């Protein structure tokens, strides 16, 4: 879980997205969106639209209200439980960054949705 969070953190920062504290030592990565053209609330919705679940979250000294926020909180326990390793976490992390950069591009969002569905279909939550 922690290794996956560190991978996620590294990929996200390599794409020019700020992470609060600049690293992680646990299962959580807190993204700071103040230098991006999207709020935490907007990113939570956009990622939900492509089937990636996150929570909007305030960042230290957040200028936005708690109902909007300037950050999102990412966690790795659920995907790790599903069987994701570093390779899959890298993909998810890049898709998160792609959504941050392209949340208004419908064709790009559709492409990401299809990629997420393809990946997650290989790792079902329940074997029914």
C-alpha positions as CSV (number, residue, x, y, z in Angstrom):
1,X,0.0,0.0,0.0
2,X,2.8,2.5,1.0
3,X,4.9,1.5,-2.0
4,X,2.0,2.1,-4.3
5,X,1.4,5.5,-2.7
6,X,5.0,6.5,-3.1
7,X,4.8,5.5,-6.8
8,X,1.6,7.5,-7.2
9,X,3.3,10.5,-5.5
10,X,6.4,10.3,-7.7
11,X,4.4,10.1,-11.0
12,X,2.1,12.9,-10.1
13,X,5.0,15.2,-9.1
14,X,6.9,14.3,-12.2
15,X,3.9,15.6,-14.2
16,X,4.2,19.0,-12.6
17,X,1.4,18.6,-10.1
18,X,2.1,19.6,-6.5
19,X,1.8,17.2,-3.6
20,X,1.5,18.6,-0.1
21,X,4.7,17.9,1.8
22,X,6.4,16.8,-1.5
23,X,6.1,13.1,-0.6
24,X,4.2,10.5,1.3
25,X,5.1,8.0,4.0
26,X,1.7,6.4,4.3
27,X,-1.3,5.4,2.1
28,X,-2.4,8.9,1.2
29,X,-1.3,11.4,-1.4
30,X,-2.7,15.0,-1.0
31,X,-2.6,16.9,-4.3
32,X,-2.4,20.7,-4.2
33,X,-4.2,22.2,-7.2
34,X,-3.7,25.9,-6.5
35,X,-1.4,26.3,-9.5
36,X,-3.9,24.5,-11.8
37,X,-7.0,25.6,-13.5
38,X,-9.3,23.3,-11.6
39,X,-10.7,23.1,-8.0
40,X,-10.8,20.1,-5.8
41,X,-14.6,19.9,-6.3
42,X,-14.3,20.0,-10.0
43,X,-11.5,17.4,-10.1
44,X,-13.4,15.1,-7.8
45,X,-16.3,15.2,-10.3
46,X,-14.2,14.9,-13.4
47,X,-12.3,11.9,-12.0
48,X,-15.6,10.4,-10.9
49,X,-16.8,10.8,-14.5
50,X,-13.9,8.6,-15.7
51,X,-14.4,6.0,-12.9
52,X,-11.6,7.1,-10.6
53,X,-12.9,7.9,-7.1
54,X,-11.1,10.6,-5.0
55,X,-12.2,13.1,-2.4
56,X,-11.9,16.8,-2.5
57,X,-9.8,18.0,0.4
58,X,-8.5,21.3,1.8
59,X,-4.8,22.0,1.6
60,X,-2.8,24.0,4.2
61,X,-3.8,27.7,4.0
62,X,-6.5,26.8,1.4
63,X,-8.0,30.0,-0.1
64,X,-11.1,28.2,-1.1
65,X,-14.1,27.1,1.0
66,X,-14.3,23.6,2.4
67,X,-17.1,23.0,0.0
68,X,-14.9,23.7,-3.0
69,X,-11.2,23.1,-1.8
70,X,-7.9,23.4,-3.6
71,X,-6.9,19.8,-3.3
72,X,-7.9,16.2,-3.6
73,X,-7.0,13.2,-1.5
74,X,-5.9,10.0,-3.1
75,X,-5.4,6.7,-1.4
76,X,-4.0,3.4,-2.4
77,X,-5.6,0.7,-0.1
78,X,-8.5,-0.1,-2.4
79,X,-6.4,-0.5,-5.6
80,X,-3.8,-2.4,-3.7
81,X,-6.4,-4.8,-2.3
82,X,-7.6,-5.3,-5.9
83,X,-4.1,-6.4,-6.9
84,X,-2.7,-3.3,-8.4
85,X,1.1,-3.1,-8.4
86,X,3.4,-0.2,-9.4
87,X,2.7,-0.6,-13.1
88,X,-1.0,-0.2,-12.7
89,X,-0.6,2.7,-10.2
90,X,1.6,4.5,-12.7
91,X,-1.2,4.3,-15.2
92,X,-3.8,5.6,-12.8
93,X,-1.5,8.4,-11.7
94,X,-0.9,9.5,-15.3
95,X,-4.6,9.4,-16.0
96,X,-5.3,11.6,-13.0
97,X,-2.8,14.1,-14.3
98,X,-4.3,13.8,-17.8
99,X,-7.7,14.7,-16.3
100,X,-6.2,17.7,-14.5
101,X,-4.8,18.9,-17.8
102,X,-7.7,17.9,-20.1
103,X,-10.9,18.0,-18.0
104,X,-12.7,20.1,-20.6
105,X,-11.7,17.9,-23.6
106,X,-14.6,15.4,-24.0
107,X,-12.7,13.1,-26.4
108,X,-9.7,12.9,-24.0
109,X,-12.0,12.2,-21.1
110,X,-13.7,9.4,-23.1
111,X,-10.3,7.9,-23.9
112,X,-9.4,7.9,-20.2
113,X,-12.7,6.4,-19.3
114,X,-12.2,3.5,-21.7
115,X,-8.6,3.0,-20.4
116,X,-9.8,2.9,-16.8
117,X,-12.6,0.4,-17.7
118,X,-10.1,-1.8,-19.6
119,X,-7.7,-1.9,-16.7
120,X,-10.2,-2.4,-13.9
121,X,-12.0,-5.2,-15.8
122,X,-8.8,-7.2,-15.2
123,X,-9.1,-6.7,-11.5
124,X,-12.7,-7.3,-10.4
125,X,-13.6,-6.2,-6.9
126,X,-15.7,-9.3,-6.4
127,X,-15.4,-12.6,-8.2
128,X,-19.0,-13.4,-8.7
